[in-house]
């Protein structure tokens, strides 16, 4: 399965840690994070519908990241917001189903985008996951 997604907000903009009020100490998804989740849900429905969802079993994910500009970024921070949004879009029951992940930085693309390929784990990886 191949899905193209918008560029995610940074983790600092996706979540908010509350330090005051009756929710102090909790971490919540920010308004920007909720908007991103909605964009991802719309992208999933428009590209693949819900005919094959959710994907169950052990999964492997390949993320090709096309950043919006040449700023320095840690690509290891990308999957968290993307996986949270894909879980919300009901691609899989939970991102704990992912056994294998590759994140590749690609060329700059105006506005940025994410291309994600998801498939089931086969062969040796599948045997290890069952062990």
N, C-alpha and C positions, 0 to 999 in steps of 0.2 A: 504494500500500500504506500502510495506517495502522496504527500500533502504539502502545499505551500502555505506558509503562515506569515503574518506580519512580524516585524522585529519586536521582541519583547521589551518591556521597560526594565531598567536595572533592578536588581534585587532590593536596593534601597528605596526604590519607588514602587515596587510591587507589594511589599509588606510594610506595615506600620507597627512599631512597638509603642504601646500606650504606657505612659508613665504617670498619668494623673486620672482621677475620677474612679468610678466604681469598676472600670475595666483595666485599671492599672496593672501592669505586669503581663498583659496579654498581647499577643502578636496577631494582627488581623490583616486581611487583604485590603489594600488601599483602594480608593476609587479608581485610580489608574490601573491597578491590578484587576479589578472587576471589569473594567472596560476592555482590557486585553483578553480576559477569559471570554467575554461576549464575542469579540472579534474572532477568536479561535473557534468557538462553537459555530459561528456563522460560516467560517471558512470550511470547516469539516462538513457541515450539512450541504454547502453548495458544491463541494468537490467530490464527496463520496456518498452523501446521504447517510442513512442509518441502516442500510441493508446488510452490512457485514459487522455491525458493532454489537456488543463490545468484543474486542479481541481478547480471548482467554488463553491461558497457558503461558509458557515462557516466551519472551519476546526479545528481539534485538532491534536497536534503533541506530540509524545513521543520520546525524544532523549536519547539514551543510549550511553554514552561517555566512550570509552576505551582509556585512556591517554597513550602516548608513553613512559612515565617514571613516577617516583614517585614525581616529583617536585610539589610544592604547586601551585594550580591553582584555580581561581574563576570560578566555572562552569557557573555562570550567564553571563559570557562574551562569551560563546560558540555560543549561538543561532544567534547572529547578523551576523557574517560572513557566517554561514551555511544558514540562511534564505536568505541573499543577493544572495548567489550562487544558491540556489534553485529557486529563482525568475528569475535569469538570465537563468536558465535551463528550464524555463517556466513550472515549476510544478504547479504554481498558478499564477494568475494575479498580486498579490501583497501580501506580508506577513501580511498586515492588515486583511486578511481573517482569520487569526488564532485567535480563541477565547480561546483556552485552550492549555497549554503547560506544559510539565513535562520534566525536565532534570535530568537524573540519572547518577551518576558517577559509573563506573564499574571497573573491574580489569584492571591492566596495560596490554597492548598488544603491542608487538614490532611494532614500527612505528606509533602506535595509529590508531584508527578508530572510526567512528560514525555510529551507527545503528539508523535509524529514521523510525518511523511508523507514517503514516499520514492517517487520516480518516475524514469523515464528522461528524459534531456535530449532536447529536440526542437528543431527549427528552427535558428535562428541559433546558439544555444549549441552545438548538436551539430556544426554546420559548423566552428565555431571549435575545438572539441575535436579534430576530425579534422585540422585544419591543422597 
